[in-house]
């Protein structure tokens, strides 16, 4: 076995690989950029080498520096993780030329499966079912338009060298094709260095089901069953689970056999995932489902922990053993499914604003207690700690939360409970949104397809899980507790009519969901408190300390456990029922402020200006696209907030801009 490996990645996957290597007695070398100098993955490894500045192209994608780091530290092999160089055949070849083992498939397999059009032709030869489409080399826009028209709409444009939902557009009408093609090609060129695309039929009511495969250097190949990754936003996965709900043994066997055939067609070695798009005529008729090859990811997947949970296997250990020349640890008949597992991707983003990625510091990062490493009830994979920053240079994922139960229903309950225990302050996240998805009718009843989020939008977006009454009661109770602690008093054990500042009535000015709210607290006989929030009737307020440092709040006929974190005037309220933000206002703090000038269009986050769709003097309508920005590996369109005329463009395409920078002016 290897004595030392270099991990050519960052974040949670670097920490994940390092954990298995440490358990196996293998030393590890981390690489890091300027932005990651103090990152968790650097400290998780035995050694660390600086490879460049913060941008990936200047650090994690500079494979010549990574090879030199491996040589300098005496590493025998390189684990690429996922993303970055994991599916770069030139890097795999360079490792071999340098006498280093690439812990992944041979370069020939990466090349064969890396281009979607080529891989589909290869799969057709191997007898793997394909979605109808155009996979040709001729990329003339007029030809692509004609092919899409012939296939019929909705049609899907996909970057041939793409992945992760980038360089992908669904087109509903022929007249929208040209604009969608141009945007798709631009994103593909920026992300993958190639703007080649393929055109496919857009499958209706599709499920995204993938099969984990593993091959060794002796020619053996097995599958480790399926994962359902249908719940997606922006064509990127949100929740993944294994096994796939409703899967029949017959369909599992067919898909498993097709996945193994796909892997054997390219003499695959190591961990890989064969992804299928599954068409279903009805949610409860699994026997009618048809599956089509979509692509093969020639690497370990983000969602591999759910496969580990249901099989009891460590896939990174398998990767290391196979790369060391050992045969697969198990044969197909020895691999079994036990229970059900679900993974939730916790991301820094704002679901209510089209999942706009967020940056900032993890001022509070509290996560559920992990239970065991592989088969346990709860597992958290992350590459961050409290106090770390989520920067604009890399992916927005903060952590992966994985739960395992005997049944899907048990796993769902455990996931919701674990998400309720996840508290993050300092930036927007999708934690509450994930809870909405888990509790939605479609997901709870396994009515799965890639349109689930759109279908359940009424219960997933712009929700108010607590309400102003509970949020205000929690914040005021927390404020009273803090004041008493500062004064050396203990309001929880007093029975003598304790009063703050010796008053009998006290007003609190609050803001909730952008609206001002006044609350009045009354100190009554024998220390009894009564709270009135807004126009609602006053009700008794009681609170007691919990064992974990939170508060049990009794108000308005309800009793709930809460934790409150302050961020300036904003109070972040966390309860098992949901989370909310409410502000305690200082009436003097905003004196003299004026409303923001209308007609300003600002960058929603740090990034690069890609293009302007207008020029000075152009009239525009509300909602019209004005500019395109690129940030955190995705494009974002800036739209006009109102009718007007373009007065000034303040930047040029290619310029880097800070969050909040004004991009153009309207009058």
C-alpha positions as MATLAB code, in Angstrom:
seq = 'XXXXXXXXXXXXXXXXXXXXXXXXXXXXXXXXXXXXXXXXXXXXXXXXXXXXXXXXXXXXXXXXXXXXXXXXXXXXXXXXXXXXXXXXXXXXXXXXXXXXXXXXXXXXXXXXXXXXXXXXXXXXXXXXXXXXXXXXXXXXXXXXXXXXXXXXXXXXXXXXXXXXXXXXXXXXXXXXXXXXXXXXXXXXXXXXXXXXXXXXXXXXXXXXXXXXXXXXXXXXXXXXXXXXXXXXXXXXXXXXXXXXXXXXXXXXXXXXXXXXXXXXXXXXXXXXXXXXXXXXXXXXXXXXXXXXXXXXXXXXXXXXXXXXXXXXXXXXXXXXXXXXXXXXXXXXXXXXXXXXXXXXXXXXXXXXXXXXXXXXXXXXXXXXXXXXXXXXXXXXXXXXXXXXXXXXXXXXXXXXXXXXXXXXXXXXXXXXXXXXXXXXXXXXXXXXXXXXXXXXXXXXXXXXXXXXXXXXXXXXXXXXXXXXXXXXXXXXXXXXXXXXXXXXXXXXXXXXXXXXXXXXXXXXXXXXXXXXXXXXXXXXXXXXXXXXXXXXXXXXXXXXXXXXXXXXXXXXXXXXXXXXXXXXXXXXXXXXXXXXXXXXXXXXXXXXXXXXXXXXXXXXXXXXXXXXXXXXXXXXXXXXXXXXXXXXXXXXXXXXXXXXXXXXXXXXXXXXXXXXXXXXXXX';
ca = [
       0.000    0.000    0.000;
       1.066    3.617   -0.584;
       2.998    5.237    2.250;
       2.107    8.803    1.212;
      -0.429   10.359   -1.153;
      -1.075   13.937   -2.279;
      -4.684   15.144   -2.335;
      -5.087   17.507   -5.284;
      -8.246   19.178   -4.004;
      -9.687   21.272   -1.202;
     -12.653   21.498    1.140;
     -14.734   18.591    2.326;
     -13.537   16.031   -0.221;
      -9.902   16.651    0.735;
     -10.847   16.157    4.400;
     -12.833   13.049    3.474;
      -9.923   11.420    1.625;
      -7.515   12.369    4.414;
      -9.749   10.663    7.005;
      -9.637    7.299    5.231;
      -5.923    7.613    4.511;
      -5.230    8.282    8.189;
      -7.271    5.233    9.203;
      -5.236    3.124    6.763;
      -1.915    4.498    8.030;
      -1.189    6.479    4.860;
       0.416    9.917    5.172;
      -1.194   12.788    3.275;
      -0.073   15.978    1.567;
      -2.486   18.889    1.082;
      -2.217   21.616   -1.513;
      -3.670   25.060   -0.936;
      -4.197   28.474   -2.503;
      -3.857   31.897   -0.919;
      -7.532   31.852    0.061;
      -7.130   28.449    1.722;
      -3.920   29.058    3.685;
      -5.705   28.392    6.979;
      -8.347   26.008    5.665;
      -9.535   22.886    7.454;
      -8.208   20.524    4.785;
      -4.695   21.936    5.226;
      -4.727   21.036    8.908;
      -6.304   17.635    8.184;
      -3.192   16.478    6.318;
       0.322   15.685    7.515;
       1.979   18.173    5.132;
       0.801   21.082    2.982;
       2.199   22.826   -0.087;
       1.185   26.249   -1.416;
       0.388   26.071   -5.138;
      -0.804   29.548   -6.101;
      -3.152   32.441   -5.676;
      -6.871   32.171   -4.934;
      -8.381   31.679   -8.400;
      -8.563   27.949   -9.336;
      -6.805   28.564  -12.652;
      -3.834   29.910  -10.701;
      -3.724   27.167   -8.064;
      -5.822   23.987   -8.031;
      -5.823   23.718  -11.830;
      -2.040   24.262  -12.183;
      -1.212   20.589  -12.406;
       2.476   21.118  -13.097;
       2.781   22.721   -9.640;
       0.816   19.889   -8.094;
       3.069   17.279   -9.707;
       6.116   19.124   -8.418;
       4.597   19.223   -4.927;
       4.091   15.443   -5.064;
       7.700   14.902   -6.117;
       9.079   17.304   -3.508;
       7.196   15.637   -0.665;
       7.808   12.048   -1.755;
       4.165   11.226   -2.465;
       3.653    8.046   -4.463;
       0.131    8.746   -5.711;
      -2.319   11.596   -6.253;
      -5.995   11.521   -5.312;
      -7.837   14.177   -7.378;
     -11.111   14.214   -5.399;
     -13.893   15.561   -7.615;
     -13.976   18.704   -9.712;
     -10.778   20.525  -10.636;
      -8.382   17.939  -12.204;
     -10.348   14.776  -11.403;
     -11.521   14.240  -15.005;
      -8.551   15.750  -16.829;
      -6.966   13.091  -19.018;
      -3.853   15.207  -19.551;
      -3.295   15.347  -15.810;
      -3.805   11.586  -15.478;
      -1.277   11.015  -18.265;
       1.165   13.478  -16.691;
       0.947   11.597  -13.378;
       1.909    8.357  -15.111;
       4.750   10.055  -16.985;
       6.056   11.426  -13.686;
       6.008    7.985  -12.083;
       3.024    8.811   -9.884;
      -0.143    6.745   -9.534;
      -3.311    8.605  -10.472;
      -6.006    7.376   -8.072;
      -8.667    7.186  -10.731;
      -9.344    5.630  -14.113;
      -6.827    5.487  -16.960;
      -6.557    8.570  -19.148;
      -8.104    6.648  -22.040;
     -11.309    6.048  -20.057;
     -11.490    9.705  -19.007;
     -11.071   10.761  -22.628;
     -13.665    8.296  -23.901;
     -16.303    9.403  -21.390;
     -15.289   13.048  -21.070;
     -16.917   14.204  -24.283;
     -20.632   13.552  -24.076;
     -21.112   13.158  -27.819;
     -18.275   10.625  -28.142;
     -19.398    8.702  -25.064;
     -22.931    8.397  -26.400;
     -21.685    6.921  -29.654;
     -19.585    4.491  -27.642;
     -22.557    3.532  -25.465;
     -24.711    2.961  -28.514;
     -22.163    0.446  -29.735;
     -22.162   -1.230  -26.295;
     -25.955   -1.583  -26.386;
     -26.697    0.955  -23.635;
     -30.033    2.802  -24.224;
     -29.679    6.440  -25.367;
     -31.970    9.467  -25.383;
     -32.829   10.571  -28.953;
     -30.605   13.495  -29.948;
     -27.806   14.992  -32.018;
     -24.238   14.218  -30.904;
     -22.362   15.211  -34.047;
     -19.124   17.127  -34.479;
     -20.631   19.775  -36.777;
     -21.395   22.715  -34.492;
     -22.851   25.113  -37.039;
     -25.580   27.070  -35.183;
     -28.046   26.712  -38.051;
     -27.534   22.953  -38.100;
     -27.998   22.748  -34.346;
     -31.209   24.739  -34.679;
     -32.508   22.377  -37.371;
     -31.627   19.332  -35.259;
     -33.472   20.783  -32.263;
     -36.491   21.546  -34.419;
     -36.455   17.967  -35.721;
     -36.168   16.438  -32.246;
     -38.981   18.644  -30.980;
     -39.429   20.915  -27.991;
     -38.703   21.104  -25.176;
     -35.123   20.326  -26.190;
     -31.975   20.243  -24.090;
     -28.697   21.951  -25.036;
     -25.740   20.457  -23.167;
     -22.048   21.264  -23.164;
     -20.289   18.234  -24.609;
     -17.429   18.549  -22.107;
     -19.665   19.730  -19.270;
     -20.884   18.604  -15.902;
     -22.521   19.886  -12.730;
     -25.327   21.598  -14.648;
     -23.005   24.122  -16.251;
     -23.375   24.801  -19.959;
     -26.908   23.413  -19.989;
     -30.159   25.014  -21.134;
     -33.715   23.765  -21.627;
     -35.386   25.418  -24.635;
     -39.180   25.419  -24.879;
     -39.609   27.180  -28.253;
     -37.732   27.293  -31.523;
     -37.514   31.077  -31.429;
     -35.613   30.917  -28.108;
     -32.998   28.469  -29.346;
     -30.360   30.870  -30.709;
     -30.111   32.945  -27.527;
     -30.013   29.856  -25.323;
     -27.309   28.306  -27.500;
     -25.118   31.415  -27.270;
     -25.438   31.549  -23.473;
     -24.788   27.827  -23.128;
     -21.690   27.974  -25.330;
     -20.311   30.993  -23.477;
     -20.713   29.268  -20.110;
     -19.222   26.030  -21.479;
     -16.238   27.865  -22.932;
     -15.554   29.603  -19.605;
     -16.008   26.453  -17.517;
     -14.494   23.735  -19.698;
     -12.500   25.452  -22.435;
     -14.778   24.072  -25.163;
     -18.080   25.384  -26.500;
     -19.111   22.162  -28.289;
     -22.669   21.101  -27.430;
     -25.089   18.287  -28.079;
     -28.857   18.435  -28.500;
     -31.232   15.937  -26.899;
     -34.903   15.311  -26.358;
     -35.901   16.777  -23.011;
     -37.451   13.843  -21.177;
     -40.782   14.586  -19.516;
     -41.252   13.777  -15.816;
     -37.626   12.606  -15.659;
     -35.847   11.028  -12.736;
     -32.086   11.212  -12.401;
     -30.867    7.789  -11.244;
     -27.195    6.896  -11.265;
     -25.308    3.656  -10.679;
     -22.055    3.479   -8.711;
     -19.536    1.242  -10.505;
     -16.077    0.013   -9.577;
     -13.451   -1.675  -11.724;
      -9.993   -3.066  -10.971;
      -6.835   -3.738  -12.977;
      -7.675   -7.472  -13.189;
     -10.717   -6.780  -15.363;
     -13.333   -7.175  -12.632;
     -16.225   -4.716  -12.488;
     -19.182   -4.464  -10.129;
     -21.940   -2.002   -9.343;
     -22.862   -0.823   -5.844;
     -26.506   -0.148   -6.651;
     -28.230    3.114   -7.446;
     -28.719    6.616   -6.109;
     -31.685    8.861   -6.891;
     -30.540   12.442   -7.514;
     -33.742   13.835   -9.000;
     -34.169   16.823   -6.658;
     -32.176   19.545   -8.398;
     -31.939   23.279   -8.765;
     -30.144   24.878  -11.720;
     -29.487   21.290  -12.894;
     -27.384   20.717   -9.766;
     -28.287   18.185   -7.115;
     -29.857   19.195   -3.803;
     -30.839   15.887   -2.187;
     -29.546   12.412   -3.044;
     -30.729    9.104   -1.675;
     -30.045    5.402   -1.915;
     -31.624    3.111   -2.820;
     -33.917    4.849   -5.320;
     -37.532    4.868   -4.053;
     -39.832    2.579   -6.001;
     -36.997    0.721   -7.689;
     -37.916   -2.860   -8.617;
     -35.366   -5.660   -8.451;
     -35.803   -6.242  -12.190;
     -35.108   -2.614  -13.097;
     -32.188   -2.466  -10.663;
     -30.657   -5.512  -12.325;
     -31.137   -4.028  -15.821;
     -29.631   -0.662  -14.905;
     -26.783   -2.276  -12.994;
     -25.944   -4.510  -15.944;
     -26.052   -1.526  -18.344;
     -23.750    0.473  -16.061;
     -21.227   -2.365  -15.827;
     -21.361   -2.769  -19.630;
     -20.660    0.957  -20.000;
     -17.657    0.723  -17.669;
     -16.263   -2.379  -19.348;
     -16.571   -0.701  -22.749;
     -13.768    1.673  -21.743;
     -11.792   -0.783  -19.564;
     -12.701    1.248  -16.522;
     -10.624    1.152  -13.328;
     -11.576    2.711   -9.993;
     -14.738    4.500   -8.874;
     -17.146    5.845  -11.462;
     -20.788    6.732  -11.826;
     -23.001    5.949  -14.795;
     -25.850    8.436  -14.876;
     -29.213    7.622  -16.402;
     -32.238    9.749  -17.142;
     -35.371    7.752  -16.337;
     -38.691    8.481  -17.998;
     -41.780    7.560  -15.972;
     -45.372    7.538  -17.132;
     -46.626    7.803  -13.538;
     -45.018    8.272  -10.140;
     -46.329    4.974   -8.764;
     -45.662    2.722  -11.785;
     -42.010    1.736  -11.535;
     -42.516   -1.134  -13.943;
     -43.231    1.371  -16.739;
     -39.993    3.342  -16.287;
     -37.545    3.553  -19.182;
     -33.912    4.498  -18.659;
     -31.448    6.177  -21.010;
     -27.704    6.724  -20.681;
     -26.899   10.334  -19.900;
     -23.177   10.438  -19.050;
     -20.449    8.798  -17.020;
     -18.579   10.668  -14.320;
     -15.084    9.210  -14.181;
     -14.464   10.038  -10.534;
     -15.876    9.773   -7.051;
     -19.185   11.624   -6.735;
     -20.205   14.229   -4.170;
     -23.041   11.914   -3.120;
     -20.927    8.781   -2.563;
     -21.657    8.757    1.225;
     -25.204    7.467    0.702;
     -23.802    4.442   -1.115;
     -21.349    3.934    1.741;
     -24.208    4.147    4.234;
     -26.357    1.434    2.618;
     -23.467   -0.930    1.792;
     -21.226   -0.408    4.822;
     -18.227    0.137    2.532;
     -15.588    2.871    2.400;
     -15.343    3.838   -1.273;
     -12.176    5.868   -0.775;
     -10.506    2.787    0.687;
     -11.633    0.838   -2.389;
     -10.126    3.564   -4.579;
      -6.795    3.339   -2.783;
      -6.676   -0.462   -2.914;
      -7.580   -0.620   -6.605;
      -5.024    2.091   -7.448;
      -2.451    0.001   -5.573;
      -3.142   -2.881   -7.955;
      -5.289   -4.949   -5.604;
      -8.438   -6.751   -6.822;
     -11.880   -5.491   -5.815;
     -12.548   -6.367   -2.160;
     -15.934   -7.951   -2.955;
     -17.688   -9.686   -5.827;
     -21.137   -8.629   -7.027;
     -23.074  -11.272   -5.081;
     -21.384  -10.219   -1.827;
     -22.634   -6.611   -1.937;
     -25.891   -5.979   -0.098;
     -28.279   -3.069    0.550;
     -29.094   -2.272    4.170;
     -31.619    0.437    5.039;
     -32.004    3.833    3.421;
     -29.718    6.903    3.302;
     -30.261   10.517    2.254;
     -27.718   13.290    1.709;
     -28.537   17.001    1.858;
     -26.128   19.518    0.352;
     -25.930   22.559    2.601;
     -24.954   25.507    0.415;
     -24.265   29.191    0.904;
     -27.077   30.596   -1.222;
     -30.433   32.346   -1.116;
     -33.181   29.991   -2.360;
     -35.743   32.821   -2.326;
     -33.562   34.788   -4.762;
     -33.138   32.156   -7.458;
     -30.518   30.333   -5.345;
     -28.084   33.219   -5.666;
     -24.761   32.033   -4.154;
     -23.659   33.828   -1.010;
     -20.293   34.746    0.434;
     -19.378   35.669    3.975;
     -17.999   34.427    7.276;
     -19.421   31.529    9.260;
     -19.918   33.580   12.420;
     -21.914   30.686   13.863;
     -21.561   27.148   12.523;
     -23.283   24.619   14.749;
     -23.970   21.175   13.322;
     -25.650   18.027   14.645;
     -23.581   15.523   16.551;
     -22.106   12.979   14.154;
     -22.775    9.323   14.939;
     -20.156    6.880   13.596;
     -18.178    7.452   10.410;
     -19.921    5.302    7.828;
     -23.089    3.475    8.820;
     -24.165    5.793   11.613;
     -27.430    7.622   11.983;
     -25.915   11.028   11.225;
     -22.740   11.991    9.359;
     -21.462   15.452    8.461;
     -18.796   15.892    5.774;
     -17.407   19.412    5.577;
     -14.249   21.391    4.956;
     -15.026   24.452    7.064;
     -15.081   25.513   10.712;
     -16.767   28.310   12.588;
     -14.998   31.537   11.671;
     -14.041   30.398    8.166;
     -15.111   32.366    5.094;
     -17.034   31.187    2.074;
     -15.248   32.981   -0.765;
     -16.378   33.702   -4.336;
     -13.535   31.615   -5.772;
     -14.952   28.135   -5.176;
     -18.160   26.154   -4.983;
     -20.801   27.383   -2.529;
     -21.257   24.062   -0.704;
     -20.688   24.368    3.044;
     -21.293   20.768    4.126;
     -22.990   17.489    3.344;
     -25.428   16.102    5.898;
     -25.978   12.351    5.562;
     -28.474   10.280    7.539;
     -29.167    6.548    7.524;
     -32.212    4.678    8.776;
     -33.813    1.294    8.545;
     -36.504    2.736    6.246;
     -36.930    5.819    4.069;
     -39.489    7.206    6.506;
     -37.024    6.906    9.379;
     -34.259    8.505    7.326;
     -36.566   11.406    6.403;
     -37.416   12.032   10.049;
     -33.761   11.930   11.058;
     -32.768   14.279    8.262;
     -35.373   16.868    9.251;
     -34.244   16.664   12.872;
     -30.562   16.994   11.890;
     -31.303   20.000    9.679;
     -33.170   21.610   12.578;
     -29.979   21.272   14.639;
     -27.886   22.952   11.933;
     -27.383   26.630   12.800;
     -25.424   28.935   10.483;
     -25.097   32.697   10.913;
     -23.103   35.082    8.739;
     -24.453   34.305    5.294;
     -27.551   32.975    3.590;
     -27.911   29.194    3.384;
     -30.442   26.698    2.089;
     -30.896   24.842    5.403;
     -34.498   25.943    5.943;
     -35.282   25.345    2.262;
     -33.991   21.768    2.588;
     -36.379   21.226    5.488;
     -39.255   22.452    3.336;
     -38.272   20.009    0.578;
     -37.945   17.064    2.964;
     -41.396   17.799    4.415;
     -43.064   18.521    1.061;
     -45.815   16.197   -0.132;
     -43.925   15.214   -3.287;
     -40.649   14.300   -1.604;
     -42.198   12.684    1.450;
     -44.293   10.427   -0.809;
     -41.448    9.816   -3.289;
     -43.198   11.552   -6.196;
     -39.809   12.331   -7.674;
     -38.663   14.029  -10.847;
     -36.285   16.838  -11.698;
     -39.160   19.363  -11.651;
     -40.058   18.680   -8.009;
     -38.807   22.057   -6.789;
     -40.825   23.964   -9.398;
     -43.869   21.786   -8.740;
     -43.714   22.391   -4.982;
     -42.714   26.057   -5.268;
     -45.776   27.255   -3.338;
     -44.535   25.536   -0.174;
     -40.789   25.849   -0.751;
     -40.194   29.562   -1.270;
     -40.813   32.734    0.749;
     -42.212   30.831    3.714;
     -42.541   32.054    7.302;
     -42.104   28.975    9.523;
     -42.257   30.769   12.876;
     -44.323   33.911   12.488;
     -43.717   37.238   14.165;
     -45.317   36.211   17.480;
     -42.932   33.325   18.189;
     -39.905   35.140   16.744;
     -40.545   38.241   18.870;
     -41.116   36.179   22.017;
     -37.844   34.297   21.475;
     -35.834   37.472   20.875;
     -37.287   39.352   23.826;
     -36.796   36.379   26.144;
     -33.192   36.140   24.970;
     -32.674   39.883   25.552;
     -34.048   39.635   29.096;
     -31.801   36.672   29.812;
     -28.729   38.557   28.549;
     -29.581   41.676   30.572;
     -30.064   39.675   33.743;
     -26.764   37.871   33.213;
     -24.979   41.205   32.707;
     -26.506   42.563   35.936;
     -25.600   39.443   37.889;
     -29.237   38.503   38.359;
     -30.791   35.086   37.767;
     -34.347   35.613   36.485;
     -34.939   31.857   36.217;
     -34.751   31.182   39.964;
     -36.300   34.438   41.282;
     -39.822   34.412   42.665;
     -39.941   37.943   44.090;
     -41.243   39.954   41.169;
     -37.878   40.604   39.456;
     -38.051   43.532   37.047;
     -35.541   44.837   34.538;
     -34.582   48.473   35.282;
     -37.415   48.660   37.796;
     -40.091   49.391   35.200;
     -43.571   47.939   34.833;
     -43.908   48.408   31.089;
     -41.337   48.273   28.333;
     -41.488   48.749   24.571;
     -39.403   46.963   21.933;
     -39.126   48.215   18.356;
     -38.710   45.291   15.987;
     -38.558   44.665   12.260;
     -39.822   41.412   10.767;
     -39.929   40.564    7.079;
     -39.162   44.216    6.339;
     -42.107   45.508    8.384;
     -41.856   47.460   11.665;
     -43.418   45.757   14.679;
     -43.896   47.129   18.184;
     -43.937   44.809   21.185;
     -44.908   45.757   24.736;
     -43.725   43.808   27.766;
     -45.680   44.136   31.018;
     -44.204   43.211   34.413;
     -47.061   42.007   36.562;
     -47.367   40.701   40.116;
     -45.054   37.995   41.426;
     -42.678   38.317   38.489;
     -45.226   37.301   35.836;
     -44.519   38.724   32.370;
     -47.077   39.491   29.677;
     -46.145   40.260   26.062;
     -48.143   41.954   23.312;
     -46.756   41.788   19.774;
     -48.314   44.132   17.224;
     -52.091   44.261   17.311;
     -52.448   40.760   18.775;
     -53.731   40.308   22.306;
     -51.208   40.161   25.133;
     -50.302   36.706   26.460;
     -48.167   35.420   29.359;
     -44.460   35.005   28.572;
     -42.274   32.537   30.435;
     -38.805   31.263   29.678;
     -36.357   28.887   31.306;
     -32.800   27.907   30.462;
     -32.275   24.628   28.608;
     -29.406   22.253   29.300;
     -27.724   23.071   25.998;
     -27.568   26.848   26.511;
     -30.795   27.723   24.727;
     -34.174   28.799   26.073;
     -37.495   27.084   26.563;
     -40.059   29.757   25.712;
     -43.741   29.531   26.741;
     -45.890   32.048   24.889;
     -49.310   32.311   23.295;
     -50.239   28.737   24.128;
     -47.063   27.242   22.657;
     -43.857   25.926   24.204;
     -40.731   25.726   22.068;
     -36.976   25.427   22.398;
     -34.990   28.254   20.843;
     -31.444   29.468   20.332;
     -30.853   33.109   19.388;
     -27.677   34.481   17.813;
     -27.054   38.231   17.411;
     -25.529   39.743   14.278;
     -25.657   43.504   14.787;
     -29.309   44.437   15.135;
     -30.410   41.201   13.495;
     -31.362   38.265   15.698;
     -31.223   34.787   14.166;
     -33.820   32.585   15.822;
     -33.526   28.795   15.560;
     -36.214   26.376   16.728;
     -37.180   22.761   15.881;
     -40.144   24.234   13.981;
     -37.998   26.481   11.777;
     -35.716   29.500   11.714;
     -36.314   33.221   11.297;
     -34.596   36.603   11.349;
     -35.943   39.524   13.315;
     -34.306   42.849   14.160;
     -34.175   44.673   17.474;
     -34.018   48.294   16.366;
     -32.208   51.190   17.962;
     -34.406   54.171   16.987;
     -31.355   56.506   16.939;
     -29.193   54.294   14.760;
     -30.929   55.195   11.499;
     -31.471   58.911   12.040;
     -30.750   60.932    8.922;
     -30.746   57.942    6.563;
     -32.510   58.334    3.254;
     -33.954   55.757    0.927;
     -31.622   54.344   -1.685;
     -31.693   56.218   -4.928;
     -33.870   54.496   -7.520;
     -32.518   53.212  -10.784;
     -29.355   51.674   -9.258;
     -28.310   48.244  -10.486;
     -25.680   46.545   -8.373;
     -23.670   43.327   -8.374;
     -25.422   40.762   -6.162;
     -22.038   39.275   -5.220;
     -18.336   39.558   -6.169;
     -17.670   38.399   -9.713;
     -16.852   39.265  -13.306;
     -18.909   41.261  -15.805;
     -19.516   38.973  -18.794;
     -21.522   41.254  -21.057;
     -23.986   44.131  -21.343;
     -27.139   43.664  -23.393;
     -27.730   47.413  -23.720;
     -25.806   50.591  -24.517;
     -26.048   54.176  -23.323;
     -29.264   55.804  -24.490;
     -31.226   52.544  -24.910;
     -34.776   52.548  -23.509;
     -35.495   49.527  -21.296;
     -38.550   47.903  -19.756;
     -38.898   46.521  -16.241;
     -37.586   42.951  -16.150;
     -35.475   43.341  -19.293;
     -32.036   41.668  -19.140;
     -29.338   44.341  -18.954;
     -26.103   42.574  -18.024;
     -24.643   39.148  -17.294;
     -22.238   38.447  -14.431;
     -20.250   35.326  -13.671;
     -19.628   34.353  -10.049;
     -19.056   31.080   -8.215;
     -18.988   29.161  -11.520;
     -22.437   30.367  -12.632;
     -23.904   33.142  -14.740;
     -26.325   35.660  -13.224;
     -28.538   37.992  -15.237;
     -29.087   41.562  -13.983;
     -32.568   42.785  -14.930;
     -34.087   46.268  -14.990;
     -36.111   46.992  -11.827;
     -38.257   49.527  -13.695;
     -38.752   51.212  -17.053;
     -36.126   53.787  -17.970;
     -33.227   54.795  -20.194;
     -29.624   53.635  -19.849;
     -27.643   56.640  -18.626;
     -24.186   55.109  -18.068;
     -22.324   51.779  -18.160;
     -19.867   51.837  -15.265;
     -17.797   48.769  -16.185;
     -16.633   46.839  -19.247;
     -16.963   43.108  -20.013;
     -14.193   41.219  -18.242;
     -13.980   43.621  -15.290;
     -13.983   42.167  -11.775;
     -16.487   43.869   -9.467;
     -17.164   43.792   -5.743;
     -20.496   42.878   -4.176;
     -22.793   45.908   -4.255;
     -20.849   47.659   -7.012;
     -23.137   49.720   -9.249;
     -22.902   48.263  -12.767;
     -24.959   50.767  -14.735;
     -27.333   53.660  -14.228;
     -30.893   54.197  -15.418;
     -32.820   57.428  -15.507;
];
